[in-house]
Amino acid sequence: MRRRCLLAFGAMVVCLQLVACGSVPSLATADVAEPNEPGSIADSLGIRVEGLRLSAAGSMLDFRYRVLDATKAAPLLNGKTQVMLLDEARGAKLGVPDTPVLGRIRQTARNNNILTDRTYFIMFGNPGKALQTGDKVSLLLGQTKVADLMVQ
């Protein structure tokens, strides 16, 4: 049992490193939503960001959001849509880990069953604990970019 846990942990570390080296789609035509503007994220993505916090002793980031409009939030809960965090100051690209045991560590909606006024999560890898409390990152969702999210 201990050996399986160590193998799963090792596989997760390798996946985190591979995700960190992934590519980011071109942002030339991306829509940018500024979280400081009232209602901009709610208008564009149908969500309210509840927090981006360090987790797992700083090796992961826990992104929590509440769905306000199920139709607009559907791309965020689509498992095929690539979601990444971009730390423009360091050039780091953080993705969702895909572990052999757990799969992708994010919530998705099956059969478009998205509940409004419910909090959902996405876990992002933070290899090398590069991001710390107070750092600002951008959330990339396909061609949409949400800038200036602060790590709490």
Buried (B, 14 or more C-beta within 10 A) or exposed (E): EEEEEEEBEEBBBEBBEBBBEEEBEEBEEBEEBEBEEEEBBBEBBBBBBEBBEBBEEBBBBBBBBBBBBBEBBBBBBBEEEBBBBBBEEEEBBBBBBBBEEEEBBBBBBEEEEBEEEEBBBBBBBBBEEBBEEEBBBBBBBBEBBBBEBEBE
